[in-house]
């Protein structure tokens, strides 16, 4: 099995597992018993008056008291010595003509974009294109490797435009930033080592968040929230597992900030918590509150007897936005999956809940949405109605440029093959892009 195939297989196991995957324990992370998942259920930053929130199903959602973390007084680990951290030979760049697999792409317009991938048994590299994916250049940062290990095989990345991007390698204690399309990179330290994975959230070229997922167990996924307000020149750990008790439980599945202060965070509750809630921040991620959501009306007992997980947050304005709820339950010993779109315009006091086709949601704007699985659907009325566009025989991860144009990585798990694809007619048809690698585009 190739490295890329293993990677996808691991992701599937993480999603289906009820417990965290084993990871190396980062220094200073508290044990499972140190942090509980206390929340304060209030509407999403809009109204704070009532103690109960009406739901669209008529039920009252009752607030739960905030739990204070007993480990508030434990100091954070010191920042890493960058001189020592960057010692060692950097990852070697690929030469022109090397056959690479792109496993994920982020296009910023019809011509320019970023991609992640490489060749088997090697570190992940990051690439750029300026001709719509026909040619790519290796612009990977000078990340030091470790001989005989694959500790740095995976990376997390975020992009803003064709010039600005951020990269964090697993096993490193710093983030790389570029503002010249990968020609040069700057490394800035973090408090914790990125031992597992993480999640970038990019508001603009200056404001970036990195959710760092650390060791966990018994439904914990300890999370450090790092924020930069200067494009990645410096990072501040604004939330530590030591002094937060609100978002440490469960896998984080997505985030969206609409301003430097206001953002949402969704989580995978794994079917073990009957109080499903969405988290929100009013202070740029320093602290998080929560509002409990009602179950979808067709499944009033879902949160007690099934699984309800939140994905794909999308903010239109503070307190106004959408997210997807993935529901899984058994009926007559048959496992059933259904998806629902939750919409609020009043900070979570009320919800409009719509059943939608199953799949990842891509928001073109607040009206045009795509639901993508092997069946692709489109809505042009904010999710009220859906039209099936096409069925495909591969798994796809897309990057939409506009309502008609999207680039994607198609993966065939049966043959373990990747292909770069493009549509210009709203997913009615796809063409394969036969891409090639040019000489590296970064300065070492």
BAKOLLO-897739 format. One record per residue (C-alpha): residue in three letters; x, z, y. Coordinates in Angstrom, 2 decimals. Layout:
N
   type        xx        zz        yy
    ALA         X         Z         Y
...
This chain:
444
   type        xx        zz        yy
    UNK      0.00      0.00      0.00
    UNK      1.40     -0.96      3.44
    UNK      1.94      1.50      6.27
    UNK     -0.97     -0.02      8.17
    UNK     -3.28      0.21      5.18
    UNK     -2.23      3.83      4.65
    UNK     -2.93      4.54      8.29
    UNK     -6.50      3.22      8.07
    UNK     -7.06      5.04      4.80
    UNK     -5.92      8.30      6.40
    UNK     -8.32      7.78      9.29
    UNK    -11.20      7.35      6.84
    UNK    -10.24     10.54      5.03
    UNK    -10.08     12.44      8.31
    UNK    -13.55     11.28      9.25
    UNK    -15.10     12.21      5.92
    UNK    -13.27     15.44      5.31
    UNK    -14.84     18.77      6.15
    UNK    -11.44     20.34      6.71
    UNK     -8.45     19.41      8.84
    UNK     -5.64     17.40      7.37
    UNK     -2.39     19.36      6.86
    UNK      0.15     19.00      9.65
    UNK      3.41     20.58     10.61
    UNK      2.68     23.76     12.55
    UNK      3.76     23.41     16.19
    UNK      5.60     26.39     17.64
    UNK      3.41     28.92     19.31
    UNK      0.01     27.67     18.12
    UNK     -2.25     30.61     17.20
    UNK     -3.72     31.13     13.75
    UNK     -7.30     30.22     12.83
    UNK     -8.57     33.72     13.55
    UNK     -7.19     33.79     17.08
    UNK     -9.66     31.40     18.68
    UNK    -13.41     31.14     18.32
    UNK    -15.59     28.30     19.57
    UNK    -17.59     30.06     22.26
    UNK    -19.56     27.93     24.68
    UNK    -21.74     28.29     27.72
    UNK    -24.68     25.92     27.40
    UNK    -25.67     24.73     30.86
    UNK    -26.79     21.32     32.08
    UNK    -23.90     18.94     32.61
    UNK    -22.82     20.09     36.05
    UNK    -26.07     19.23     37.85
    UNK    -28.35     22.26     37.67
    UNK    -27.37     25.80     36.72
    UNK    -30.59     27.71     37.44
    UNK    -32.65     27.98     34.27
    UNK    -31.57     29.81     31.14
    UNK    -33.34     27.34     28.85
    UNK    -33.18     23.58     29.00
    UNK    -36.18     21.40     28.11
    UNK    -35.43     18.68     25.61
    UNK    -37.10     15.34     25.13
    UNK    -38.73     16.65     21.98
    UNK    -40.32     19.57     23.79
    UNK    -38.05     22.24     22.29
    UNK    -36.27     24.81     24.42
    UNK    -32.50     24.84     24.18
    UNK    -31.20     28.35     24.71
    UNK    -27.85     29.11     26.26
    UNK    -25.27     31.00     24.23
    UNK    -22.90     33.50     25.84
    UNK    -19.31     32.55     26.56
    UNK    -16.72     34.06     24.23
    UNK    -13.47     35.29     25.73
    UNK    -10.34     34.34     23.84
    UNK     -8.36     37.45     22.83
    UNK     -5.01     35.62     23.11
    UNK     -5.16     34.92     26.86
    UNK     -1.98     36.87     27.54
    UNK      0.27     34.91     25.15
    UNK      2.70     32.79     27.17
    UNK      3.06     29.07     26.62
    UNK      6.21     27.64     25.10
    UNK      8.91     26.51     27.56
    UNK      9.16     22.87     28.54
    UNK     11.50     20.73     26.46
    UNK     15.04     19.88     27.59
    UNK     14.76     16.13     28.22
    UNK     18.49     15.53     27.95
    UNK     18.48     16.85     24.42
    UNK     15.11     15.35     23.48
    UNK     16.14     11.80     24.37
    UNK     19.46     11.96     22.51
    UNK     19.76      9.53     19.62
    UNK     19.41      5.83     19.00
    UNK     16.22      4.30     20.39
    UNK     13.82      2.28     18.28
    UNK     15.18     -1.23     17.96
    UNK     13.24     -4.02     19.61
    UNK     11.99     -6.98     17.60
    UNK     13.64    -10.34     18.20
    UNK     11.75    -13.55     18.94
    UNK      9.95    -15.01     15.96
    UNK      9.46    -11.74     14.08
    UNK      6.12    -11.70     12.30
    UNK      4.18     -8.67     13.46
    UNK      0.79     -7.22     12.69
    UNK     -1.22     -6.09     15.70
    UNK     -3.45     -3.20     14.66
    UNK     -5.05     -2.49     18.04
    UNK     -5.22     -4.23     21.41
    UNK     -6.40     -3.43     24.94
    UNK     -6.98     -6.45     27.15
    UNK     -7.30     -5.88     30.90
    UNK     -8.43     -9.45     31.66
    UNK     -8.65    -12.80     29.86
    UNK     -4.88    -13.26     30.00
    UNK     -3.12     -9.89     30.17
    UNK     -3.19     -7.03     27.73
    UNK     -1.37     -4.59     25.49
    UNK     -1.09     -4.34     21.73
    UNK      0.19     -1.88     19.14
    UNK      1.64     -2.74     15.76
    UNK      4.82     -3.92     14.11
    UNK      6.10     -4.72     10.64
    UNK      5.77     -2.66      7.48
    UNK      7.81      0.53      7.03
    UNK      8.75      0.66     10.69
    UNK      7.83      2.58     13.78
    UNK      4.86      1.43     15.80
    UNK      5.85     -0.77     18.73
    UNK      3.95     -1.67     21.88
    UNK      3.61     -5.27     23.07
    UNK      2.28     -7.16     26.09
    UNK      0.75    -10.60     26.53
    UNK      0.08    -12.64     29.66
    UNK     -1.43    -15.75     28.07
    UNK     -4.48    -14.46     26.26
    UNK     -2.72    -13.28     23.12
    UNK     -0.89    -16.48     22.24
    UNK      2.53    -14.92     22.81
    UNK      3.65    -11.30     22.90
    UNK      6.75     -9.41     23.99
    UNK      8.06     -6.17     22.54
    UNK      8.18     -3.69     25.45
    UNK      8.50     -0.49     23.41
    UNK     10.01      2.47     25.27
    UNK     13.46      3.71     24.19
    UNK     11.99      6.33     21.89
    UNK     14.72      7.96     19.79
    UNK     14.16      7.60     16.08
    UNK     15.17      9.90     13.25
    UNK     17.11      8.27     10.43
    UNK     15.51      8.54      7.01
    UNK     12.13      9.71      8.29
    UNK      8.97      8.21      9.70
    UNK      8.17     11.10     12.00
    UNK      7.68      8.71     14.90
    UNK      5.75      6.05     13.00
    UNK      2.52      6.45     14.97
    UNK      1.78      6.47     18.65
    UNK     -1.10      7.03     21.01
    UNK     -1.43      4.92     24.12
    UNK     -3.56      4.39     27.20
    UNK     -3.60      1.51     29.68
    UNK     -4.96      0.92     33.17
    UNK     -3.98     -2.65     34.05
    UNK     -1.32     -5.19     33.13
    UNK      1.35     -3.01     34.76
    UNK      0.47      0.62     33.93
    UNK      0.45      2.19     30.47
    UNK      1.32      5.49     28.78
    UNK      2.69      6.12     25.28
    UNK      3.11      9.32     23.23
    UNK      4.87      9.15     19.86
    UNK      4.05     11.57     17.08
    UNK      6.92     14.02     16.78
    UNK      7.91     13.86     20.45
    UNK      7.48     16.39     23.25
    UNK      7.09     13.93     26.07
    UNK      5.07     10.96     27.30
    UNK      6.44      7.59     28.35
    UNK      4.99      5.89     31.45
    UNK      5.46      2.39     32.84
    UNK      4.18      0.76     36.02
    UNK      5.93     -2.58     35.70
    UNK      4.39     -3.91     32.50
    UNK      6.87     -2.23     30.19
    UNK     10.02     -3.58     31.79
    UNK     11.09      0.02     32.35
    UNK      9.83      3.38     31.12
    UNK     10.03      6.97     32.34
    UNK      9.77      9.96     30.00
    UNK      8.16     13.21     31.17
    UNK      8.06     16.42     29.11
    UNK      5.12     18.20     27.52
    UNK      4.88     21.83     26.46
    UNK      3.96     21.08     22.83
    UNK      5.24     18.56     20.36
    UNK      2.70     15.88     19.43
    UNK      2.71     16.75     15.74
    UNK     -0.47     14.97     14.73
    UNK     -2.36     12.64     17.01
    UNK     -3.93     12.65     20.43
    UNK     -6.22     10.88     22.84
    UNK     -5.55      9.36     26.26
    UNK     -8.19      9.14     28.97
    UNK     -7.31      6.93     31.94
    UNK     -9.29      7.09     35.19
    UNK     -6.95      5.00     37.33
    UNK     -3.23      4.31     37.73
    UNK     -2.62      7.88     38.92
    UNK     -5.08     10.11     37.03
    UNK     -4.48     10.30     33.28
    UNK     -5.32     12.92     30.63
    UNK     -3.69     13.39     27.24
    UNK     -5.60     15.50     24.70
    UNK     -2.96     16.74     22.31
    UNK     -4.26     17.68     18.86
    UNK     -2.18     20.35     17.17
    UNK     -2.41     22.35     13.96
    UNK     -5.83     23.41     12.75
    UNK     -7.69     24.89      9.84
    UNK    -11.18     26.18      9.02
    UNK    -12.75     23.59     11.34
    UNK    -10.21     24.21     14.14
    UNK     -8.40     21.37     15.88
    UNK     -6.26     23.19     18.40
    UNK     -6.10     21.13     21.56
    UNK     -3.83     21.15     24.58
    UNK     -5.09     19.18     27.57
    UNK     -2.33     17.62     29.69
    UNK     -3.04     15.96     33.02
    UNK     -1.06     13.78     35.39
    UNK     -2.09     13.01     38.95
    UNK      0.95     10.90     39.79
    UNK      0.77      8.17     37.19
    UNK      2.72     10.05     34.54
    UNK      5.78     11.04     36.55
    UNK      4.86     14.65     35.82
    UNK      2.43     16.30     33.42
    UNK      0.77     19.68     33.61
    UNK     -0.76     21.45     30.64
    UNK     -4.03     22.49     32.25
    UNK     -5.65     23.87     29.08
    UNK     -3.85     25.61     26.25
    UNK     -5.07     26.76     22.84
    UNK     -3.92     30.20     23.94
    UNK     -6.50     30.65     26.66
    UNK     -9.38     28.36     25.73
    UNK    -12.17     29.16     23.30
    UNK    -14.59     26.34     24.07
    UNK    -13.22     23.11     22.58
    UNK    -10.81     24.30     19.89
    UNK    -13.18     23.67     17.00
    UNK    -13.72     20.26     15.41
    UNK    -12.25     16.83     15.93
    UNK    -12.46     15.34     19.42
    UNK    -13.88     11.84     19.22
    UNK    -13.93     10.59     22.81
    UNK    -13.76     11.45     26.49
    UNK    -14.76      9.86     29.77
    UNK    -13.96     10.93     33.32
    UNK    -15.90      9.43     36.23
    UNK    -13.80     11.20     38.88
    UNK    -10.68     13.40     38.94
    UNK    -13.01     16.40     38.48
    UNK    -15.94     15.38     36.27
    UNK    -15.69     14.38     32.63
    UNK    -17.32     14.50     29.21
    UNK    -15.86     15.27     25.79
    UNK    -17.51     14.45     22.45
    UNK    -16.76     16.05     19.10
    UNK    -17.34     15.56     15.37
    UNK    -19.23     18.67     14.22
    UNK    -18.80     17.80     10.51
    UNK    -22.22     19.05      9.55
    UNK    -21.17     22.71      9.58
    UNK    -22.47     23.75     13.02
    UNK    -26.23     23.71     13.67
    UNK    -25.62     23.87     17.44
    UNK    -24.52     20.35     18.36
    UNK    -23.40     20.08     21.96
    UNK    -21.58     17.88     24.41
    UNK    -18.81     19.37     26.53
    UNK    -18.32     18.70     30.21
    UNK    -15.75     19.68     32.82
    UNK    -16.25     20.15     36.55
    UNK    -12.61     20.85     37.37
    UNK    -10.68     17.96     35.87
    UNK    -10.37     19.37     32.35
    UNK     -9.07     22.84     33.23
    UNK    -12.21     24.42     31.77
    UNK    -15.09     23.13     29.67
    UNK    -18.74     24.10     29.42
    UNK    -21.30     22.77     26.98
    UNK    -24.93     21.82     26.77
    UNK    -26.74     21.95     23.46
    UNK    -28.57     18.76     22.58
    UNK    -31.84     18.42     20.65
    UNK    -31.88     16.64     17.30
    UNK    -33.22     13.09     17.22
    UNK    -37.04     13.25     17.03
    UNK    -37.27     11.41     13.68
    UNK    -34.91     14.00     12.15
    UNK    -35.89     17.42     13.53
    UNK    -33.94     19.31     10.82
    UNK    -30.80     17.15     10.98
    UNK    -28.49     19.80     12.45
    UNK    -29.51     22.37      9.82
    UNK    -29.43     20.15      6.73
    UNK    -27.36     17.11      7.67
    UNK    -24.54     15.93      9.86
    UNK    -24.71     15.08     13.56
    UNK    -21.51     13.89     15.23
    UNK    -21.00     12.62     18.78
    UNK    -19.03      9.51     19.76
    UNK    -18.60      6.90     22.50
    UNK    -19.23      8.81     25.75
    UNK    -19.93      6.70     28.84
    UNK    -20.47      8.09     32.33
    UNK    -22.32      6.25     35.08
    UNK    -22.15      9.12     37.59
    UNK    -21.59     12.88     37.36
    UNK    -24.30     14.21     35.07
    UNK    -25.54     10.72     34.17
    UNK    -24.41      8.87     31.08
    UNK    -24.72      7.94     27.42
    UNK    -23.18      8.85     24.08
    UNK    -23.82      7.97     20.44
    UNK    -24.93     10.43     17.78
    UNK    -24.05      9.52     14.20
    UNK    -26.50     11.09     11.73
    UNK    -25.89     11.44      7.99
    UNK    -28.28     13.10      5.59
    UNK    -29.60     12.86      2.03
    UNK    -33.05     11.69      1.09
    UNK    -33.97     11.75     -2.61
    UNK    -30.24     12.09     -3.42
    UNK    -29.46      8.94     -1.42
    UNK    -27.06      9.25      1.51
    UNK    -28.47      7.70      4.69
    UNK    -26.62      6.94      7.93
    UNK    -28.38      6.34     11.25
    UNK    -27.19      6.11     14.86
    UNK    -28.92      7.27     18.03
    UNK    -28.16      6.69     21.70
    UNK    -28.54      9.75     23.92
    UNK    -29.10      9.16     27.64
    UNK    -29.42     11.63     30.50
    UNK    -29.77     11.23     34.25
    UNK    -30.16     14.90     35.16
    UNK    -27.11     16.58     33.72
    UNK    -28.54     17.16     30.26
    UNK    -31.76     18.94     31.20
    UNK    -33.63     16.06     29.58
    UNK    -32.57     13.39     27.12
    UNK    -33.88      9.97     26.25
    UNK    -33.08      9.39     22.58
    UNK    -33.13      5.88     21.10
    UNK    -32.40      4.80     17.56
    UNK    -29.87      1.99     17.63
    UNK    -28.04     -0.25     15.14
    UNK    -25.18      1.52     13.40
    UNK    -21.71      0.84     14.75
    UNK    -19.22      1.65     17.48
    UNK    -20.70      1.26     20.95
    UNK    -18.94     -0.88     23.57
    UNK    -20.32     -0.58     27.10
    UNK    -19.98     -3.64     29.31
    UNK    -21.95     -1.78     31.98
    UNK    -24.97      0.51     31.99
    UNK    -27.24     -2.37     30.89
    UNK    -25.22     -4.45     28.41
    UNK    -24.07     -2.72     25.24
    UNK    -22.66     -3.94     21.93
    UNK    -22.97     -2.15     18.60
    UNK    -20.14     -3.31     16.36
    UNK    -19.82     -2.89     12.62
    UNK    -19.88     -5.76     10.14
    UNK    -23.22     -6.48     11.78
    UNK    -22.89     -7.04     15.52
    UNK    -25.80     -6.36     17.88
    UNK    -26.23     -6.66     21.64
    UNK    -28.58     -4.92     24.07
    UNK    -29.20     -6.09     27.63
    UNK    -31.64     -3.31     28.59
    UNK    -29.57     -0.12     28.22
    UNK    -30.20      0.18     24.51
    UNK    -33.99     -0.10     24.49
    UNK    -33.98     -3.28     22.40
    UNK    -31.26     -4.96     20.34
    UNK    -30.63     -8.48     19.13
    UNK    -28.48     -9.21     16.11
    UNK    -25.70    -11.57     17.12
    UNK    -23.63    -12.09     14.00
    UNK    -22.50    -10.66     10.66
    UNK    -18.82    -10.76      9.71
    UNK    -16.92    -10.04      6.50
    UNK    -14.14     -7.98      8.10
    UNK    -13.66     -4.74     10.01
    UNK    -13.07     -5.23     13.71
    UNK    -11.82     -3.21     16.64
    UNK    -12.56     -4.92     19.94
    UNK    -11.50     -5.01     23.56
    UNK    -14.22     -6.50     25.77
    UNK    -13.21     -8.22     29.01
    UNK    -16.75     -9.10     30.09
    UNK    -20.16     -9.59     28.50
    UNK    -19.08    -12.79     26.74
    UNK    -15.34    -12.44     26.22
    UNK    -13.70    -10.07     23.78
    UNK    -10.46     -9.90     21.84
    UNK    -10.21     -8.02     18.60
    UNK     -8.14     -7.13     15.59
    UNK     -9.88     -8.17     12.39
    UNK     -8.83     -6.33      9.25
    UNK     -9.64     -7.31      5.68
    UNK     -9.16     -4.20      3.51
    UNK     -9.42     -6.19      0.29
    UNK     -6.38     -8.31      1.13
    UNK     -4.76     -5.85      3.56
    UNK     -4.54     -8.60      6.16
    UNK     -4.79     -8.51      9.95
    UNK     -5.78    -11.27     12.34
    UNK     -6.11    -11.48     16.09
    UNK     -9.49    -12.93     17.02
    UNK    -11.32    -13.92     20.20
    UNK    -14.87    -14.69     21.23
    UNK    -16.05    -16.35     24.44
    UNK    -19.76    -16.54     23.58
    UNK    -20.70    -12.89     23.17
    UNK    -19.62    -12.52     19.51
    UNK    -21.65    -15.50     18.26
    UNK    -18.43    -17.08     17.04
    UNK    -14.78    -16.11     16.69
    UNK    -11.52    -18.01     16.67
    UNK     -8.26    -16.78     15.15
    UNK     -5.35    -16.61     17.59
    UNK     -2.12    -17.67     15.93
    UNK      0.19    -15.48     17.96
    UNK      3.99    -15.42     18.05
    UNK      6.60    -13.03     19.35
    UNK      8.94    -13.89     22.24
    UNK     12.17    -12.18     23.17
    UNK     11.75     -8.51     24.23
    UNK     10.41     -7.95     27.70
    UNK     11.82     -4.49     28.38
    UNK     15.19     -3.40     29.75
    UNK     17.31     -1.12     27.58
